[in-house]
């Protein structure tokens, strides 16, 4: 971040220091960033309360002993994988729920937390970018509609988005690679050295605990995101605010847990407040990491690296390599900024004129932007989904990135081949 500011200020150290304060002041004045940081902290409170209620242990006992359903590493990871597929409302919420449910199951059968984080991360963003009845769809529709309004492309934004999703090859390949890695217990690269360990969490009042104390707050989270997307979008889910939705959802979930736990004497008021504070304190460092990630992304955007790379590529670009080049550029930008959404905002206005200029397929070009954005975000250590997947699975962020990278690169290579192949097929 500091190096980027030095470049922007012609290596003036004093000006760069001033810009550091200006940068963080600017970031902390943006409502969506504050809500995202608050969401990360509130996640800690919710997870701590779930643990204190004894409901997670009750769920583990229910799945592993009463019905003997989860009795192997494969089944433990499949539970999180299925949750990641079914809950496509928002990538952060998806990672959180998949990790919170899957972690105790994985601990019981000896699955490394790094592998759980890989499953959480490899389902959340890919599924959210494929099933776009969420904030992802809202953003993409807006970007496509802008290009239509400016006369760059023609057609209906919804139709174009649906066609583009069919070319989201990275998301598809990531989901397939993840499933095969689970089913056949495939350990690549650093994942071979990941070791199982049990989370060090305090469990209170596990006797007579009921799994409903865990399941009902999760249902509230799922319904809450849809509800607040609807409300913030004035009746249109696809126009809702993702940052507002996840923030208000976590607040609503905490209120619901208070109403659920206190009257039933699962937890008393003093313990509820104490657990909420302890959980928030545990996740405060993660919020700081997210804040620095946003800062790095902002600086990288101001350097206009993406636009520069796109201009270089456009000089000697073949129509048959266009989608592959767009995919690669989007991946580089997303990796360096840590945000797929920011990448979409940068690359769609760049990629569509490029596609029109060489008479290439518009939907394929947009699909390449989406795929590249998710791919780079998937690999980036400063991505919010990478960080949240790590905290949900209780593993180190760097270890998560190292162990996940071989699978992401494999999925990315498959996507790259598909983009080249389809460029020859559909132009």
N, C-alpha and C positions, 0 to 999 in steps of 0.2 A: 504493500500500500504506500509506504513512505517513498519507495523508489519511483513509483508511478507519479506521485506528487512532485518529486524532484524533477522528473522529466517535464511535467506540465509547467513547472516554474523555472525552467531553464537552469536547473541545478542550484537554485537559490535556497539555501538551507532555512534562512529566517522566514521567507515567504512560504515555504513548505510547512513549517511548524504552525504558522498562522492558519494555513489551509487545513491542517489536521483538525484543529478546533472547529473551524467553519464546517468541515465535512461532517463531523459527528453532531454538531448543532443542527445542521440541515437534516440529517438522518432522523434524529430524535424529535424533529418537528413534524415528521410525516406520520399521519395517523395509522397507515397500514403497517408501518414498521413497528410502531409502539404496540399495536395489537398483536403482531406476530411474536414479538419478544415476550409480551404478557402471556400469550398462549403457551410458549415454551415453559415459562415458570409455572403456570397453572397445571400443566401436564404433570409436573412433579407432585403437586398437591393431590391430584386425582389418583395417581398411581400409589402414593403412600397410603391414602385412605382405603383404597381397595385392598392393599396388603394388610393393613391394621384390622380390617373388618373380618379377616379370616376367610373371605369368600373365595380368594384365589386358591388357597389350600383345599377348600371344599370342592372347588371345580377340578383340581388335580386328582383328588381322591375319587371323585365321581367318574372321571375319564379313565383313570388307571387301575382302580381297584373294584369299584362297584360293577362297572360294565366291561372292564379290561379292554377298552377300545384303543387307548394309546399305550401300546406296550412295546414300541420300537422307535428308533430315531426317525425312520421314514414316516411313521404315522404322526409323530409329534410335529415334524416340519410341514407335513401335508395340512395339518389343522391351520397353521399360520398362512400357508399358501392359499388355501381355500378362502380364508378370511380376507386376504389381500385381493382376491379375485372378486368376491361378492360385494365387498364394501369399497365402491369406487367413487365415493362422494368427494373426497379430498385427500391428496396424497399424504399429508401429515397425519390426519386422523386415521387413515388406513394403516400407516406404519405403527402408530401408537397402539391401536387395538390389536393388530397382529402380534406385536411384540409383547404386550401386556398379557395376552392370553397364552401365547406360545412359550414364553420364557420359563414358567414353572414346569410346563410339560417337558420342555427340552432338558431342564435341570434333572428331572426325575429319570430320564432315560439316557443321560450322558451326552447330550448334543452340545458342542461348543457354541458359545454365544455369538461368535463371529459368523457361524453358518446361519443362525437365526436372523441376524442383522441382514445378511445377504438375501434371505428369502423375503424379509419385510421390505427392503429397498427395491428388490427386483420385481415386486408385484405392484407396489403403491403407484409410482409415477407412470409405469407402462400401462397399467389398467386405466388410470385416470385420463391418460392421453388417447386411449382407444374408445372408452365409453364416455363420451364428452357431454353428458348431462350434468355438468358441474361447472366450476369456475374456469377450468381449462377450456371448455367449449365456448364460454362467454368471451374470454380473451381472444381466442382464435377467430370467432365470428366477427368481433369488432375490427380486428386487423384486416380480415378479408374484405369486409364491407367498406373499409376506408379505401382499399385499392380499387374497388368497384366504383365508389363515388368519385375518385380521381381519374377515372377512365382508363386505368392501367389494364384492367381485365373486365370481362363482361360475364353476366350470369347472376344466379341467385347464391348468396353467401352460404345459406344452409346446405344447398345441394353440393356446392363446391367443397364445403367442410366434410360432408359425409363421404364424398368421393376421395378426398385426401386421406381420411382416416384409413381407408383400405390400403393405402401405400405406406402406412406407419410401420415399416418393416422392422425397425429396431425393437419397438415395443413387443411385437409378435415374437420375434426371435428370442428376446430376453425371457419372456414367459415360458417358451418351449424349453430353452436351455435350463432355466431354473427348475422346471418340473423334472427334466431328465436327470439333473444333478441330485435332486431329492430321491427320485425313484431308484436310481442305480448307485446312489451313494458315491458320486463322482467328486473327488477332491482334487482341485487343480492348484498348482503353485503354492502360495503361502497357506492355503486352507489345509494342506496336508499336515501342517505343524500346529494348527489350532487345537487347543486342549479344552476339554469340558471342565466347567467349574460351576459351583452353586452360588447364586446371588446372595450377598450378605444383607439380608433385609430382616427387619424386626416384625415378628408375627404375634398378634395379640388376639386373645379370645377366639381361638380356632374351634373350640368345642361348640357343637350345635350350630355351626355356621351354615348358611344356605347359599347355594350358587346364585340365587336371585339377587343377592347383594352385589354381585359382580355383573350379572347379565343385564339387569334393568338399567344401571348407569350407562352401559355400552349402548343399549337401545336408545336411551335418551340422547347420547352423543350422535348417533346415526340420524335420528329424526331431527335433532337440533340443527345439524348442518343444512339439511334440506329446507327446514323452516326458515332459517335466517338467510339463506340464499334467496328464498322466495320473498321475504320481507325487504331485504336490502335491494332486491331487483324490482321492487314495486309490482310484484305479482309475476315476474318472469325469472325463473331460476337461472337461466342462462345469462342474465344481466346482473346477478347478485355479486356482492363483494366477498371474495374468498377469505381475506384477512379478517373482515368483520364477522363472517359466519363462524370461523373456528374460534375466535375470541369469545363471542357471545355464547357459543355452544359450551365452552369449558366453564364459563360462569354459571350457566344454567345447570350444567351437570353437578357442579359443586353445591348449588342450592338444593338440587334434587337429592343428593347424597345426604345433606344435612337433614332434610325432611324424612328420608328413609331410615337413616341410622340412629338419630337421636330418640324419636318416639319409641322405636323398637328396642332401645337400650343396647344396640350393637356397639355403639361408641357414645361416651358422654360428651358434653359440650367442651369441656376442658381438653379432653383427648383429641376431639375433632380439630380444635383450633391449633393444638400443638402439632398434630400430624400434618395439617395443611402447611404450617410454617416450615416444618422440617423438610417436607417434600419440595416446597418452593425453593428453599435454600440449597437443596441438592442440585436443582436444575438451573440455579442462577448462573453458574459458570457456562452452561450451554447457551444461555441467552446472550452472554458476552461474546461467545464464539460466533453466534449468529450475527451479532451487531458488527463485528469485525469482517465477517463474510460479506455483509451488505456494503461495508465501506470499500472493500477490495473490488467488489463488483461495480460500484459507482465510479471508482477511479479508472478501472479498465474500460468502462463505457466512454468516459470523457477522453480517453486516449484514442478512441475511434479505431481500435485495432480491427474490429470486424469489418467496418466499411473499407479499410485499407486492404485487407485480405481479399475481400470481394472484388474490389476494383482490379487487383492484380490478376485474379482468376478470370475475370470477364474479358481480358485482353486476348487470350488465346484459348477460348473455350469451345469445345465441340458439343453439339447437341446430345451426343451419346454419352458424354461424361458429365453433363450438367447436373443431373440429380446426385451423382456421386460426389461431385465437388461441393454442391450445396450442403450435402450431408456432412462432409468433412469440415467445412467452414463453421457450420452450426455447432458441431461437436467441440471444435476448438474454442469458440466464443463461450459456449455454455460451461466448458471445463474451467476456463480462466475467470469467468464471472460467478460461477456457482449457481446460476439461475437459468432454468429452461424458459421461463416466462419472459425474462429479459431478452433472451436469445430470439424468441419468436418476434418480439417487438423490433429487434434490430434487423433480423434476416428476412422476414416476409416482405417488407418494403424494398429490400435489395434483391431478393431471389425472384420475385414475380416479374419485374422489368427484365431481368436477365432471361427468364424463360420466354417471355413475349418476344424479346429481341432475336432469339434463335428458333422461334416457333416450336417450342417444346411443350409438353403436357403440363398444364398449370397444376392439376391435382397432384401429379407426381412430384413437382417442385415443392409444393406445400408439405406433402408427406415427408420429403427429405428434410425440410426445416424442422418439423415436429420430431422426427426420428433423431436427428443430430442433436437437437436441444435436450431430449431425454437422455441420449447416450452420454453427452458431455456432463450433464448434471449427475448422472449415475456414477461417473468416475471421479467427480470432483470432491476433494476433501472439505471444501467450503460451501458445499450445497446444503440447504436446509433439510432436505429429505435424507441426505447422507447422515447428517448430525442427529436428526430425530430418530432415524432407524437405529443408530448406535445407542442412543440413550434408552430407547424402548427395549432393546435386547441386552442392555447393560454390558456394553463392550467399548473398548477404546476406539475413537474415531479413526485414527491412523491404521490400527489393525483391521478395522472393518474395510477401509479403502484397499489395503494391501490384499486381503483375502478375497474381496469381491472383484478386483480388477481383471483377473484372467477370464472370468465368466462374462464380464461386460465386454472385454475385447473380442472374445469369441462371437458374442451376439452382434457386436458392431461389424465384424468381418462378414458375417452372414448377410447383414443388412446391406453392406456395401456391394456385395456381389449381386444381390437382388436389384438394387437400384441401377446398376450397369445393365443387367439382363433386361429389365423392364424398359430401360431407355431405348434399347434396340427393338423391343417388341411394340411399344406404343408411341415412341417418339417423344 
